[in-house]
């Protein structure tokens, strides 16, 4: 436990620095004093409006989305007992994106504000449940990855079909840009809308910490320790569906956060899922916040999407993990 506290504090510091940088950096950069005055509602009216209505929602969403993906990745790896499990890699995020695209395509948000996160959550829950059933019948890294690829491909094909049948070019452009993964041009409405889903889902995942610890010893041993496996799986599936679905509904598909962050935290806090959940959530928040800030300062004609940056970081990381596991196989 002693090694855990400094790591958590360091990750918190990185997240806070990234959040402050996100409030300062933009088309017009502001100093820390101007940002603080803007948050408090004092100072220049234009700067106040930009800080409070443009940059603050974006920074808060980066923290929310990153924490959700980091926590979901750690919980999914604990449930499947597979270090390569990750919501984006095995199709959970793609299915959530499919649900959200369906909501876009049919204009379900006109009926209710919660329709977008609800359809994304339903997509994430369906894929997570299917993967769990597959993992129980045919455990193994290769089976999980191939099944995830198949489900991700199916979700991608159905998403492409929805895009192909888009009602107008403007809607098509909006959906394509959204699928690339970004949190720009968001408001406090999105921050408030997804927060209840994230809080409930995160609470459910944190409540499974003891069960996930017991599961590392095997299903039979976990049962002898008093763990109800059916309830544990249901809680993890529902929690992952809530946090991933809500995150994807506002940011699009931002991949590899749930894979990279738990692996970065594991050497410092240990391999027990209970010790990895909170650091992974904090690490995910810090990573997405820093990546979003980096996306604004890259010297490109158009702003790079956060999902593109995390994929560029995560894909080589995943390949390294696969090669490492292959070398250690007997």
LINKA-V996772 format. One record per pair of residues at least 4 apart in sequence whose ideal C-beta (glycine too) atoms are under 7 Angstrom apart, sorted by the first residue. I is the first residue (numbers start at 1). J is the second residue. Records with the same first field share a line. If there is no record, write none. Layout:
I: J / J
This chain:
3: 7 / 268 / 269
4: 8 / 269 / 275 / 279
5: 9
6: 10
7: 11 / 265 / 268 / 269 / 279
8: 12 / 279 / 282
9: 13
10: 14
11: 15 / 279 / 282 / 283 / 286
12: 16 / 282
13: 17
14: 18 / 286 / 290
15: 19 / 63 / 282 / 285 / 286 / 289
16: 20
17: 21
18: 22 / 286 / 289 / 290 / 293
19: 23 / 59 / 63 / 289
20: 24 / 32
21: 25 / 293
22: 55 / 58 / 59 / 62 / 289 / 292 / 293
23: 35 / 51 / 55 / 56 / 59
24: 29 / 30 / 31 / 32 / 35
25: 29 / 293 / 296 / 297
26: 55 / 296
30: 34 / 35 / 47 / 51
32: 36
33: 37
34: 38 / 43 / 47
35: 39 / 51
36: 40
37: 42 / 43
38: 43 / 47 / 48 / 51 / 52
39: 51 / 52
41: 48
43: 47 / 48
44: 48
45: 49
46: 50
47: 51
48: 52
49: 53
50: 54 / 55
51: 55 / 56
52: 56
54: 58
55: 59
56: 60
57: 61 / 186 / 187 / 188 / 190 / 191
58: 62 / 183 / 184 / 186 / 292
59: 63 / 289
60: 64 / 191
61: 65 / 183 / 186 / 190 / 191 / 250 / 251
62: 66 / 183 / 288 / 289 / 292
63: 67 / 285 / 289
64: 68 / 191 / 194 / 195 / 198
65: 69 / 183 / 247 / 250 / 251 / 254 / 288
66: 70 / 257 / 284 / 285 / 286 / 287 / 288 / 289
67: 71 / 281 / 284 / 285
68: 72 / 198 / 243 / 244 / 246 / 247
69: 73 / 87 / 247 / 254 / 257 / 258 / 284
70: 74 / 257 / 258 / 261 / 280 / 281 / 283 / 284 / 285
71: 75 / 202 / 205 / 243 / 277 / 280 / 281 / 284
72: 76 / 87 / 240 / 243 / 244 / 258
73: 77 / 86 / 87 / 257 / 258 / 259 / 261 / 262 / 280
74: 78 / 262 / 273 / 276 / 277 / 280
75: 79 / 205 / 208 / 212 / 236 / 239 / 240 / 277
76: 80 / 85 / 86 / 87 / 240 / 258
77: 82 / 83 / 85 / 262
78: 212 / 215 / 273
79: 212 / 233 / 236
80: 85 / 135 / 144
81: 215 / 216
82: 141 / 144
83: 263
84: 141 / 145 / 321
85: 90 / 144
86: 90 / 256 / 258 / 259
87: 92 / 93 / 240 / 244 / 258
88: 93 / 253 / 255 / 256 / 258
89: 148 / 259 / 318
90: 131 / 144 / 148
91: 95 / 127 / 148 / 151 / 152 / 155
92: 96 / 124 / 127 / 128 / 240 / 244
93: 97 / 244 / 248 / 253 / 255
94: 98 / 152 / 155 / 156 / 253
95: 99 / 123 / 124 / 126 / 127 / 151 / 155
96: 100 / 120 / 123 / 124 / 244 / 245 / 248
97: 101 / 159 / 179 / 248 / 252 / 253
98: 102 / 123 / 155 / 158 / 159
99: 103 / 119 / 120 / 122 / 123 / 245
100: 104 / 116 / 119 / 120 / 248 / 249
101: 105 / 159 / 162 / 175
102: 106 / 119 / 162
103: 108 / 109 / 115 / 116 / 119
104: 171 / 175
105: 162 / 166
108: 115 / 119
109: 113 / 115 / 116
111: 115
113: 193
114: 118
115: 119
116: 120 / 249
117: 121 / 193 / 194 / 197 / 245 / 246 / 249
118: 122
119: 123
120: 124 / 245 / 246 / 248 / 249
121: 125 / 197 / 241 / 242 / 245 / 246
122: 126
123: 127 / 245
124: 128 / 240 / 241 / 244 / 245
125: 129 / 237 / 238 / 241
126: 130
127: 131 / 151
128: 132 / 237 / 240 / 241
129: 133 / 237
130: 134 / 151
131: 135 / 144 / 147 / 148
132: 136 / 233 / 237
133: 137
134: 138 / 143 / 147
135: 139 / 144
138: 143
140: 144
141: 145 / 325
142: 146
143: 147
144: 148
145: 149
146: 150
147: 151
148: 152
149: 153
150: 154
151: 155
152: 156
153: 157
154: 158
155: 159
156: 160
157: 161
158: 162
159: 163
160: 164
161: 165
163: 172 / 175 / 176
166: 171 / 172 / 175
167: 171
169: 173
170: 174
171: 175
172: 176
173: 177
174: 178
175: 179
178: 252
179: 252 / 253
180: 252 / 305 / 307 / 308
181: 251 / 252 / 253 / 254 / 305 / 306 / 307
182: 251 / 252 / 305 / 306 / 307
183: 251 / 292 / 306
184: 303
186: 190 / 250
188: 192
189: 193
190: 194 / 250
191: 195
194: 198 / 246 / 249 / 250
195: 199
196: 200
197: 201 / 242 / 246
198: 202 / 243 / 246
199: 203
200: 204 / 242
201: 205 / 239 / 242 / 243 / 246
202: 206 / 243
203: 207
204: 235 / 238 / 239
205: 236 / 239 / 277
206: 277
207: 235
208: 212 / 232 / 235 / 236
209: 213 / 273 / 274 / 277
210: 214 / 274
211: 215 / 227 / 232
212: 273 / 274
213: 272 / 273 / 274
214: 221 / 222 / 225 / 227
215: 219 / 222
217: 221 / 222
218: 222
219: 223 / 229
220: 224
221: 225
222: 227 / 229
223: 227 / 229
227: 232
228: 232
229: 233
230: 234
231: 235
232: 236
233: 237
234: 238
235: 239
236: 240
237: 241
238: 242
239: 243
240: 244
241: 245
242: 246
243: 247
244: 248
245: 249
247: 251
248: 252 / 253
252: 307
253: 307
254: 288 / 306 / 307 / 310
255: 307 / 310 / 311 / 314
256: 260 / 310 / 311 / 313 / 314 / 315 / 317 / 318
257: 261 / 284 / 287 / 288 / 310
259: 263 / 314 / 317 / 318
260: 264 / 313 / 314 / 317
261: 265 / 280 / 283 / 284 / 287
262: 266 / 276 / 280
264: 283
265: 269 / 276 / 279 / 280 / 283
266: 271 / 276
269: 275 / 276 / 279
270: 275
272: 276
273: 277
276: 280
277: 281
278: 282
279: 283
280: 284
281: 285
282: 286
283: 287
284: 288
285: 289
286: 290
287: 291
288: 292 / 306
289: 293
290: 294
291: 295 / 306 / 309 / 310
292: 306
293: 297
294: 298 / 309
295: 303 / 304 / 305 / 306 / 309
296: 303
298: 304
300: 304
304: 308 / 309
306: 310
307: 311
308: 312
309: 313
310: 314
311: 315
313: 317
314: 318
315: 319
316: 320
317: 321
318: 322
319: 323
320: 324
321: 325
322: 326
323: 327
324: 328
325: 329
